Amino acid sequence: MSDPVDRLRARAAELDALWARLDADEASVLSDRADATADDEHDPEGSTLSSEWQRIDALRRSVLDERAEVDAALARVDAGTYGICVVCGNVIAPGRLEARPMATTCIDCAA
């Protein structure tokens, strides 16, 4: 079993790397959009620029949401409250933290 805190830190780094890739994808779409000859709406071979924008936007929102959860969990680590249910104050089972390191509630309170 790996340490949930180490997994949180690793996930934060993964999310940062994903954000950087999304920046690169966005730059590519901007470059394609600037190309005056680009007629992506009639290109049967590839996805449209608008669908790429939507994909990037959806991924960015997902990354932001998950990163906020990771940051909140790491703040609880720093505050000494990580692994304590925010509803009932009991200890969150290690198995739950292993499965979901960002968990804020014990199994009983999550139900």
C-alpha positions, 0 to 999 in steps of 0.5 A: 500500500502506498502512502496516500500523501505521496500519492496526492503529491504525485497526482498534483504533479501529474495534473500540472503536467496535464495542464502544460499539455493542454496549454500546448494543445490550445496553442496548436488550436490557436495556430490552426485558427490563425491559418486563413486557409483552414476550413476545418468545418468541411474537413472530413478527416479531422475534428473541427476546431470548435470540438477541439476547443470544447475538449480542451475546455472540458479537460481544463475544468476537470483538471482545475476541479481535481487540483482543488481537491488535491490542494485541499487535501494537502492543506489538511495534511499541513493542518494536521487534519488529514484523514479526519472526517469533516462531518463526524470527526472520526478517523477515515479508514486507511482503505478509503484514503488508499482508494481516494486520497482526497476523501473528506468523509468516512464511509458512513458519512459519505453514504 
